[in-house]
Amino acid sequence: QVQLVESGGGLVQPGGSLRLSCAASRSISSWYAMGWYRQTPGKERELVASILSGGSTNYADSVKGRFTISRDNVRNMVYLQMNSLKPEDTAVYYCNVRHITSGYAYWGQGTQVTVSS
Protein backbone atom coordinates (compact mmCIF):
# COMPACT_ATOMS: atom_id res chain seq x y z
CA GLN A 1 0.00 0.00 0.00
CA VAL A 2 1.03 3.55 -0.72
CA GLN A 3 -0.47 6.59 0.95
CA LEU A 4 -0.32 9.83 -0.99
CA VAL A 5 -0.73 13.22 0.64
CA GLU A 6 -1.19 16.34 -1.46
CA SER A 7 -0.56 19.91 -0.39
CA GLY A 8 -0.30 23.35 -1.93
CA GLY A 9 -3.81 23.99 -3.18
CA GLY A 10 -5.68 27.19 -2.53
CA LEU A 11 -7.21 30.31 -4.01
CA VAL A 12 -5.26 32.27 -6.60
CA GLN A 13 -6.10 35.06 -9.02
CA PRO A 14 -6.09 34.47 -12.77
CA GLY A 15 -2.55 34.65 -14.09
CA GLY A 16 -1.12 33.55 -10.77
CA SER A 17 0.88 30.49 -9.80
CA LEU A 18 0.62 27.59 -7.40
CA ARG A 19 2.84 24.63 -6.67
CA LEU A 20 1.26 21.34 -5.67
CA SER A 21 3.24 18.72 -3.81
CA CYS A 22 2.51 15.06 -3.21
CA ALA A 23 4.35 12.92 -0.70
CA ALA A 24 4.32 9.13 -0.98
CA SER A 25 4.53 7.02 2.17
CA ARG A 26 7.19 4.74 0.74
CA SER A 27 9.64 4.43 -2.12
CA ILE A 28 8.05 4.38 -5.56
CA SER A 29 9.72 1.92 -7.91
CA SER A 30 10.57 2.68 -11.51
CA TRP A 31 7.58 0.54 -12.54
CA TYR A 32 5.25 3.35 -11.47
CA ALA A 33 4.36 6.59 -13.15
CA MET A 34 3.46 9.50 -10.92
CA GLY A 35 1.00 12.11 -11.95
CA TRP A 36 -1.73 14.60 -11.34
CA TYR A 37 -5.38 14.42 -12.30
CA ARG A 38 -8.16 16.92 -11.75
CA GLN A 39 -11.91 16.79 -11.45
CA THR A 40 -14.76 19.28 -11.43
CA PRO A 41 -18.35 18.54 -10.37
CA GLY A 42 -20.22 16.56 -12.98
CA LYS A 43 -17.15 15.76 -15.03
CA GLU A 44 -14.83 12.79 -15.22
CA ARG A 45 -11.44 12.91 -13.65
CA GLU A 46 -8.88 13.92 -16.28
CA LEU A 47 -5.16 13.55 -16.58
CA VAL A 48 -3.24 16.79 -16.12
CA ALA A 49 0.34 15.51 -16.27
CA SER A 50 2.36 12.40 -15.60
CA ILE A 51 6.03 11.55 -15.27
CA LEU A 52 8.01 8.34 -15.43
CA SER A 53 10.93 7.60 -13.12
CA GLY A 54 13.36 8.44 -15.90
CA GLY A 55 11.82 11.87 -16.34
CA SER A 56 9.65 11.42 -19.43
CA THR A 57 6.56 13.59 -19.13
CA ASN A 58 3.09 13.79 -20.61
CA TYR A 59 0.73 16.77 -20.41
CA ALA A 60 -2.86 17.49 -21.24
CA ASP A 61 -3.07 19.89 -24.19
CA SER A 62 -4.90 22.42 -22.01
CA VAL A 63 -1.92 22.84 -19.66
CA LYS A 64 1.05 22.52 -22.00
CA GLY A 65 3.41 25.44 -21.64
CA ARG A 66 1.85 26.50 -18.34
CA PHE A 67 2.27 23.52 -16.00
CA THR A 68 5.42 21.60 -15.19
CA ILE A 69 5.54 18.24 -13.46
CA SER A 70 8.62 17.03 -11.65
CA ARG A 71 9.54 14.05 -9.54
CA ASP A 72 12.03 13.46 -6.75
CA ASN A 73 12.74 9.73 -6.63
CA VAL A 74 14.85 10.09 -3.46
CA ARG A 75 12.22 11.93 -1.43
CA ASN A 76 9.30 10.03 -3.04
CA MET A 77 7.68 13.29 -4.08
CA VAL A 78 5.93 14.58 -7.17
CA TYR A 79 5.26 18.26 -7.85
CA LEU A 80 3.09 20.27 -10.18
CA GLN A 81 4.15 23.84 -10.86
CA MET A 82 1.16 25.71 -12.26
CA ASN A 83 1.71 29.09 -13.89
CA SER A 84 -0.57 31.44 -15.79
CA LEU A 85 -3.56 29.91 -14.07
CA LYS A 86 -6.98 30.32 -15.62
CA PRO A 87 -10.46 30.07 -14.07
CA GLU A 88 -10.97 26.84 -16.02
CA ASP A 89 -8.10 25.28 -14.06
CA THR A 90 -10.34 25.35 -10.98
CA ALA A 91 -10.76 21.77 -9.79
CA VAL A 92 -9.84 19.24 -7.16
CA TYR A 93 -6.37 17.99 -8.02
CA TYR A 94 -5.44 14.41 -7.20
CA CYS A 95 -2.03 12.83 -6.94
CA ASN A 96 -1.73 9.46 -8.64
CA VAL A 97 0.79 6.62 -8.68
CA ARG A 98 0.13 4.07 -11.41
CA HIS A 99 1.84 0.81 -12.38
CA ILE A 100 2.95 1.27 -15.96
CA THR A 101 1.90 -2.22 -17.11
CA SER A 102 -0.97 -3.34 -14.90
CA GLY A 103 -2.51 0.10 -14.52
CA TYR A 104 -3.10 -0.46 -10.80
CA ALA A 105 -3.21 2.95 -9.17
CA TYR A 106 -3.08 4.67 -5.83
CA TRP A 107 -4.78 8.03 -5.24
CA GLY A 108 -4.40 10.89 -2.85
CA GLN A 109 -7.33 12.56 -1.13
CA GLY A 110 -7.25 15.61 -3.39
CA THR A 111 -6.53 19.30 -2.94
CA GLN A 112 -8.75 22.14 -4.10
CA VAL A 113 -7.41 24.71 -6.53
CA THR A 114 -9.60 27.74 -7.16
CA VAL A 115 -8.68 30.38 -9.73
CA SER A 116 -10.83 33.43 -9.28
CA SER A 117 -10.61 37.18 -9.00
N, C-alpha and C positions, 0 to 999 in steps of 0.2 A: 504494500500500500504506500501511496505517496500523498501527503497532504500539501496543498498549495495555498498560499496566503498572499493575496494581492494587497497593494497599498498604492496611494498616490492619486486616487480619484478626487474629484471635487468640482467646484463651479469656476468657470473661466470665461472671460469675454471672448467674442469672436476675434480671431487673429492671434489669440494667446497660445500658450504652451503648457503642457503637462507632461510629467514623466511617471509612467506606471511601473511598478516593480512587482515581481512575483518570486516568493521564496519557496523552494521545495524542501520537504522535510528530510530528504535523503539524496544521495548522489543519483544523478540521472545519467543512465548509460547512453552510449552513442547510438543505440537502437531507437532512441526516442527523439522525436521532434518536439520543440517547445513553441508555444505560440499564444496568440491573443485572438479571441473572438469577441463579438459584441451582439447585443440583442436589445431591441426596442419592443414595447408592448404591441402584441398582435403580429409580430414578424418573427421569422425563423432566425436562429442564431447564425451569424455569418462570420467567416474567417476574415480577420483583419490582416494578420501577418504571422508567418511561422519561420522558424530557423532550425536548421540541422546542427548537429554538434560540430561539424566542420566549418560552419559559418554560412552555408548557402541559405538564402532567404527567398521568401515568396510574399508578395503583397497583393491585397485587393486593389483593383484599379482606382477605386475612389480615394485611396490614401497614398498612392505612389507619389514620391517627391515631398510628402509632408510628414510621414511617419517613418521612424527607424526602429527596427527591432534589433536587440543585441542579447547576447547570452554569455554568462560567466559560468563555465563548466567547473570551476574550482569551488565557487561559492554556491553553486546550484541555484542560480538566479536567472531570470529572464526579464528584460526591460522593454518598454515601449515608449520611445520619445515621440511625442505628438506636438507638431508645430503647425502654425497657421490653421488653428482649429476653426471649424465651421459649426453652425447650429445643428446641421445634419449628422455631426459626429456624436451628438448626445445619445447615450446608451449606457447600459450596464456592460462593462468589459470583464471578460472572464479569461483567466489564465488556463492554459491547456497543455498537457503533456501526453503525447500520442505515440504509440509504438508504430514504427514506420512500415511494418509488414502486416501485423495483425489488425492494426487500427484501434486497439484497445486504448482507452483514454482516461485520464484523470482530469478533474476540473476543480478550479478554485470556487470560492463562494460568490465572487463578483464584486466589482467596485463601480460606483456610479460616476459617470462623467457627464457634466451638464455644461453646454456651451450656450451662453445667453448673455445679452446685455442688460 
